[in-house]
């Protein structure tokens, strides 16, 4: 790596990926800090592989020309090749940087044959990661809330990790190489220590921003709505109080003095105990707009999370449905949010389950900028101890058309956001193969309608080379559906151990106040969310989906138990009953994990030994866990239903 920490895992930017550039003669035209980054990347490659790099107006010929033609903020670039020269042209420095990494992805093919001029423009302006990192170790959530890759990359012992700024810069490099351009550096559940980052500790955030800036990654900060009380000594945080508004305006100005390219705030309010505008009888639009007003003079944005629901409901009350909450809270506010306020909506109505319908809120607020939030950290999909490549799930979400018109990817005018899966683990993501989720998110955020399989092959080629490509594709491509098979069936979700959410517990949340139930009894299973007889959630969708989801006969099988309570003998489109589907898929899932483990074992001589050993160890844990899931789920439903497996397998 050039100008970054040399001791970190290179992930999808190993030295060999730069060999095609490093063996050639390159001309770089233009100036600016990101152009300097581009020059550093090319110069480092040339030092290693024998090529040359020139700047300005040096005489040719050149194999590669990286040409900056303007000084705007555009991220677009054009790429073309004639018989002698490959050219990348951009009017903005970020575009030139992204153009360089495009050439890296193409590899040797970038320098052969002819290519007509291609223009590459990101579909979404904001492509962001939210780090749920705590500055100090939290007694319940640890260093990183829902973090499965070690400690925080940014914080340790209550302070910014100055000794790791080189690694933070390396992280920014990886993000730029897959198209991510923004990052929030602390937890959305803002504890008191994190709150001070906004004021007396903003210098620490500035250090992090400085490490990310050379790769075009803007830094954002999660803030608490109660900051005027907690930090400013005010008696209120009422968003309509002039003193509160003045405090935010003054504080935000100080933030921009420290970080001139600061991106803005991320806010979780009136959710799971976090303070918010409800305490003052105000709406979420009132709260978001107050912060938007403070940020507007500086070009900043407030990302206001729509994760608002009753987490203290009575499990006996079947009329309260957590799935309805975001739509019920926010649709009446459509058109009331400021232009620089973005409503950040989880892609499903619940909480990143292995299978959920797309949130009906997406598409129901045409006068509001929405960002769609996903979860790269695998909270409910194996916690980076299981292989679970999420590209196919995210692609399904982004291609979904809520009203038969624009897709989710097109409706996400406020951008695409993912909860990060990175920590200080030597492999960045704990499980080395979980790097594929981070890379895939960035590439889909750039082009939401891209083929995820092509992105997977791109990641494999960069990270591992061509040798084990087919085998690795086979291991990863079906891993999300494999995980779904041996865990929660047909969209029911939530059958996890409470609190930490790892491993099976069929009734773990069935009688809790969190509002996530499967209602299994001796006759059937599932949640009735129909308009006719249930919670009415299906009616939050526009046509045709409201009609499709309303009836068990038309509802897709993979979401059947999310929308309907049906008998164990209900016949699926596959020709199997619900109960036999549960039995079969759980046995199939374990068999598929066994097969994937064997494929990985066969790659021992083709993969870096340390990487191979880490993944092999984790496959052993995945197989153990998958068997536990299979046996607990099948045993539970056999005992509930009394229906034996038609194939005579042991159900315990």
SVG drawing of the C-alpha trace seen along z (x, -y; Angstrom):
<svg xmlns="http://www.w3.org/2000/svg" viewBox="-62 -32 74 75">
<polyline fill="none" stroke="black" stroke-width="0.4" points="0.0,0.0 1.2,-3.5 1.1,-6.0 -1.0,-3.7 -0.3,-1.2 1.7,1.7 0.7,4.2 -3.0,4.6 -4.7,7.2 -5.0,5.8 -8.5,7.3 -9.5,6.5 -6.4,4.3 -3.4,6.7 -0.2,5.6 -0.7,7.9 -3.9,6.0 -1.7,3.0 0.8,4.9 -0.9,4.0 -0.6,0.3 2.8,0.6 4.5,2.1 3.4,-0.8 4.0,-4.5 1.3,-6.7 0.6,-10.5 -1.5,-12.3 -2.9,-15.7 -4.4,-18.0 -3.7,-19.1 -5.3,-18.8 -5.2,-16.5 -7.1,-13.6 -5.0,-13.9 -2.0,-13.6 -3.6,-10.4 -4.0,-9.1 -0.3,-9.9 0.8,-8.2 -1.1,-5.0 0.4,-4.9 3.9,-5.8 3.9,-3.1 2.8,-0.5 5.6,-1.7 8.2,-1.5 7.3,2.2 6.8,3.3 9.1,1.1 6.8,-1.4 7.0,-5.2 4.6,-8.0 4.7,-11.6 2.7,-14.6 1.6,-17.6 2.7,-18.0 5.5,-15.4 6.1,-14.0 4.5,-10.7 3.8,-8.0 1.8,-6.8 0.0,-3.6 -2.4,-5.3 -3.6,-8.9 -5.5,-10.0 -6.9,-13.4 -8.5,-15.9 -10.3,-18.6 -12.1,-20.6 -12.4,-21.5 -16.0,-20.5 -17.3,-17.9 -18.4,-15.3 -17.7,-11.7 -18.3,-10.6 -15.5,-9.6 -15.2,-8.5 -13.1,-5.5 -11.9,-4.7 -9.1,-2.8 -7.7,-3.0 -4.9,-0.8 -2.2,-2.5 -3.5,-4.3 -6.1,-3.9 -7.6,-7.2 -9.6,-8.1 -11.2,-11.6 -12.9,-13.3 -14.1,-16.9 -13.7,-16.3 -10.9,-14.8 -13.2,-12.2 -14.1,-11.1 -10.4,-10.7 -9.8,-8.6 -12.8,-6.3 -11.6,-6.1 -8.2,-4.8 -9.8,-2.1 -12.0,-1.2 -8.7,-0.5 -7.5,1.6 -10.7,3.7 -10.2,4.3 -6.7,5.5 -4.7,6.5 -7.7,6.2 -7.7,2.4 -4.6,2.3 -5.6,4.5 -8.0,4.0 -10.3,1.1 -13.1,-0.3 -15.5,-2.9 -15.9,-5.9 -17.9,-4.8 -19.3,-7.2 -19.5,-5.9 -21.7,-7.9 -22.9,-6.7 -26.6,-6.3 -26.7,-7.5 -24.8,-10.6 -24.4,-9.2 -23.0,-5.8 -22.4,-5.5 -21.4,-3.3 -22.7,-3.7 -20.2,-2.5 -21.9,-1.5 -18.6,-2.0 -18.6,-3.1 -15.8,-5.4 -15.6,-3.6 -16.4,0.0 -20.1,0.3 -21.0,2.8 -23.6,4.5 -22.7,3.8 -19.0,3.8 -16.7,1.7 -18.8,2.1 -22.5,2.6 -23.4,5.6 -19.7,5.8 -18.2,9.1 -14.8,8.1 -12.9,7.2 -12.7,3.7 -13.3,0.3 -11.1,-0.8 -11.4,-4.4 -11.6,-4.3 -9.9,-2.6 -9.7,-3.4 -12.1,-6.2 -10.0,-8.1 -9.4,-8.2 -6.8,-5.6 -4.1,-7.9 -1.7,-5.0 -4.1,-3.4 -4.6,-6.4 -2.6,-4.6 -5.0,-1.8 -7.9,-4.2 -6.4,-5.6 -6.0,-2.1 -9.7,-1.6 -10.6,-4.8 -8.6,-3.4 -10.6,-0.2 -13.9,-2.1 -13.0,-4.4 -12.0,-1.3 -15.6,0.0 -17.3,-3.3 -18.2,-4.3 -17.9,-8.0 -19.2,-8.7 -18.8,-7.3 -20.3,-7.9 -17.6,-7.2 -19.7,-6.4 -22.7,-4.6 -26.3,-5.7 -27.0,-4.8 -25.1,-7.8 -23.8,-7.3 -22.5,-10.2 -18.9,-9.7 -19.8,-9.7 -21.9,-12.8 -18.8,-14.9 -17.4,-14.2 -19.7,-16.9 -18.2,-19.7 -15.0,-19.5 -13.7,-16.4 -14.4,-17.3 -10.7,-17.4 -10.6,-13.6 -13.2,-13.3 -11.1,-15.8 -8.2,-13.4 -10.3,-10.5 -11.7,-12.8 -8.1,-13.7 -7.1,-10.1 -10.1,-9.4 -10.1,-12.6 -7.3,-11.6 -9.6,-8.9 -12.7,-11.2 -14.6,-9.7 -16.5,-12.4 -17.0,-12.0 -20.3,-12.2 -21.2,-12.0 -24.0,-10.4 -25.4,-12.8 -27.9,-12.7 -31.1,-14.7 -30.6,-15.7 -27.2,-17.3 -28.4,-20.9 -29.2,-19.6 -26.4,-17.1 -23.6,-19.3 -25.0,-22.8 -26.6,-23.0 -29.9,-24.1 -33.1,-23.2 -34.7,-21.8 -34.0,-20.2 -37.3,-21.4 -36.7,-21.7 -38.9,-24.8 -37.1,-26.6 -35.0,-29.5 -32.3,-28.9 -32.0,-25.3 -31.9,-26.2 -29.2,-28.8 -27.2,-26.2 -27.2,-23.8 -26.3,-26.5 -23.3,-27.7 -22.2,-24.1 -22.5,-23.1 -20.4,-26.1 -17.7,-25.0 -17.8,-21.5 -17.2,-22.9 -14.3,-25.0 -12.6,-21.8 -13.8,-19.7 -14.6,-21.9 -15.8,-19.0 -17.9,-17.5 -20.9,-15.5 -23.5,-16.0 -25.4,-14.3 -27.0,-10.8 -29.8,-10.7 -31.7,-7.9 -34.5,-9.6 -37.5,-8.3 -36.3,-4.8 -35.3,-2.1 -34.9,-4.6 -33.1,-7.3 -34.4,-10.9 -36.3,-12.7 -38.9,-15.3 -41.9,-13.3 -40.9,-14.4 -41.8,-18.0 -45.0,-17.2 -43.1,-17.8 -42.9,-15.7 -40.0,-14.0 -40.1,-16.5 -39.7,-19.3 -36.6,-17.5 -35.0,-16.8 -35.6,-20.3 -34.0,-21.9 -30.8,-20.1 -31.1,-20.6 -31.3,-24.3 -28.1,-24.2 -26.3,-22.2 -27.7,-24.0 -25.3,-27.0 -22.4,-24.6 -23.8,-22.2 -24.4,-19.4 -27.2,-16.8 -29.0,-15.3 -29.8,-11.6 -32.9,-10.9 -33.5,-7.3 -37.1,-6.0 -36.5,-3.1 -39.2,-4.2 -41.6,-1.7 -43.0,-0.6 -40.5,1.7 -42.5,2.1 -45.7,3.6 -47.8,6.3 -47.2,9.6 -50.8,10.5 -52.0,7.6 -52.1,8.9 -53.3,5.6 -49.9,3.9 -47.6,4.8 -44.0,3.6 -44.0,4.0 -46.5,1.1 -44.6,-1.4 -42.4,-3.2 -45.2,-3.7 -47.6,-4.9 -45.2,-7.3 -43.7,-8.9 -46.1,-8.8 -48.2,-11.6 -45.1,-13.8 -44.3,-13.4 -43.4,-16.8 -42.6,-18.3 -38.9,-17.5 -36.3,-20.1 -34.4,-19.6 -31.2,-18.6 -33.0,-16.2 -32.9,-12.6 -35.2,-10.0 -33.1,-6.8 -35.4,-3.8 -34.4,-0.1 -34.9,1.9 -37.4,4.1 -40.1,3.2 -38.5,5.1 -34.8,5.5 -32.5,7.0 -33.9,10.5 -32.7,13.1 -36.0,12.6 -38.4,9.6 -40.6,7.8 -39.4,4.4 -40.6,1.7 -43.8,0.1 -42.4,-3.3 -40.1,-3.2 -42.3,-4.5 -45.0,-6.0 -43.2,-9.3 -42.6,-10.9 -42.0,-14.4 -39.3,-13.2 -35.6,-12.3 -35.2,-8.7 -32.0,-6.8 -32.3,-3.0 -30.4,-1.4 -29.0,2.1 -26.8,4.2 -23.4,5.4 -22.7,6.6 -24.4,9.9 -26.4,9.5 -29.1,11.9 -27.3,13.7 -24.5,15.5 -22.5,12.7 -19.5,13.2 -19.0,16.7 -21.2,18.0 -20.6,17.5 -23.6,15.5 -23.0,13.3 -25.9,10.8 -25.5,9.6 -28.6,11.5 -30.8,10.2 -29.7,6.6 -30.2,6.9 -33.7,8.2 -34.5,5.2 -33.0,2.6 -34.8,4.0 -38.2,4.2 -40.8,1.8 -43.1,0.8 -45.8,-0.6 -44.8,1.0 -42.9,-2.1 -39.5,-3.2 -37.3,-0.6 -36.1,-0.9 -32.7,-1.8 -34.2,-4.7 -36.3,-5.8 -33.3,-6.1 -32.7,-9.7 -31.0,-10.3 -28.5,-7.5 -27.8,-3.9 -26.4,-3.3 -25.1,-0.1 -24.2,0.7 -20.5,1.5 -19.1,4.9 -15.5,3.8 -13.4,3.7 -9.7,3.9 -9.6,7.6 -6.6,8.5 -8.9,9.4 -11.1,6.3 -14.4,8.3 -13.6,11.2 -14.6,13.8 -12.4,13.2 -15.2,14.0 -17.4,11.4 -15.3,8.8 -17.4,9.7 -20.4,8.1 -18.7,4.8 -17.3,4.7 -20.7,5.8 -22.5,3.0 -20.2,0.4 -20.6,1.6 -24.4,1.9 -24.6,-1.6 -22.8,-2.9 -25.1,-0.9 -28.2,0.6 -29.3,2.6 -25.9,4.3 -25.7,8.0 -24.6,9.2 -23.0,12.3 -20.7,10.2 -19.8,8.1 -19.0,11.3 -16.7,12.5 -15.1,9.1 -14.3,9.3 -13.0,12.9 -10.7,12.0 -9.3,9.0 -8.9,10.7 -7.9,14.2 -6.8,14.1 -8.1,16.4 -7.1,19.7 -10.0,20.6 -12.6,18.4 -15.2,21.1 -15.0,22.8 -15.3,19.6 -18.2,18.4 -20.0,21.7 -19.3,21.3 -20.6,17.8 -23.3,17.5 -25.9,19.6 -24.8,18.9 -27.7,16.5 -30.3,19.0 -28.4,21.8 -28.5,19.7 -32.2,19.1 -32.8,22.8 -31.3,23.9 -32.6,20.9 -36.1,19.3 -38.5,20.5 -40.8,18.8 -40.2,15.2 -41.1,15.8 -37.8,14.6 -36.6,13.9 -36.0,17.4 -32.8,16.3 -31.3,16.1 -32.5,12.8 -29.9,10.1 -27.0,11.3 -29.1,12.8 -26.8,15.7 -28.0,19.3 -31.6,20.8 -34.2,20.0 -37.6,20.6 -39.6,18.8 -36.8,16.4 -38.9,13.3 -42.3,14.9 -43.3,13.4 -41.1,10.4 -42.0,6.7 -40.2,6.3 -43.1,7.3 -41.7,10.0 -43.8,13.2 -44.5,16.3 -47.7,17.5 -47.0,21.2 -49.6,23.5 -50.7,27.1 -52.6,26.1 -50.3,23.7 -47.8,20.9 -47.3,17.3 -48.5,13.8 -51.8,12.6 -51.0,9.2 -53.9,9.2 -56.4,6.3 -59.3,8.7 -58.5,10.5 -55.1,9.3 -53.1,6.3 -53.7,4.5 -50.0,4.3 -50.5,5.7 -52.7,2.7 -49.8,0.3 -48.5,1.4 -49.7,-0.1 -51.2,2.1 -50.3,4.6 -48.5,5.6 -51.3,5.0 -53.4,7.5 -50.6,10.0 -49.7,10.0 -53.3,10.0 -54.1,13.6 -52.2,16.8 -52.9,18.0 -51.1,15.1 -48.5,14.3 -45.0,15.5 -44.0,18.6 -40.8,17.1 -42.9,14.5 -45.9,16.5 -45.5,16.7 -44.6,13.1 -48.1,12.2 -50.3,15.1 -51.0,17.7 -51.6,20.9 -51.9,24.6 -49.0,27.0 -50.7,28.7 -51.0,25.6 -49.7,26.5 -46.9,24.4 -46.3,23.7 -43.5,26.3 -46.0,29.0 -44.9,29.4 -46.8,28.7 -45.5,26.0 -44.3,28.5 -42.5,30.7 -40.9,27.6 -39.5,26.8 -38.1,30.3 -36.6,30.5 -35.0,27.1 -33.3,27.5 -31.8,30.8 -30.8,29.3 -29.2,26.3 -26.9,28.4 -25.9,30.6 -25.1,27.4 -22.8,26.1 -21.0,29.5 -20.5,29.3 -19.2,25.7 -16.8,26.7 -15.4,29.5 -15.0,27.1 -13.1,24.7 -10.9,27.5 -9.9,28.4 -8.5,24.9 -5.7,25.3 -2.9,24.9 -4.5,22.0 -5.3,19.6 -3.0,17.7 -2.5,20.2 -3.6,17.8 -6.8,16.9 -7.5,20.5 -7.0,21.5 -9.3,18.8 -12.1,19.7 -11.7,23.4 -12.1,22.9 -15.2,20.8 -16.7,23.4 -16.5,25.9 -18.4,23.4 -21.0,22.8 -21.6,26.5 -22.0,27.0 -24.4,24.1 -26.4,25.2 -26.9,28.7 -28.1,27.0 -30.6,24.9 -31.8,27.9 -32.4,30.1 -34.0,27.4 -36.3,26.0 -37.4,29.4 -37.9,30.8 -39.9,27.8 -42.3,28.0 -42.6,31.8 -43.6,31.4 -46.0,28.6 -47.7,30.2 -47.4,33.9 -46.7,34.4 -43.8,36.7 -41.3,36.2 -42.6,38.1 -39.0,39.2 -38.6,40.8 -35.6,38.7 -34.9,38.2 -36.6,35.1 -35.7,35.5"/>
</svg>
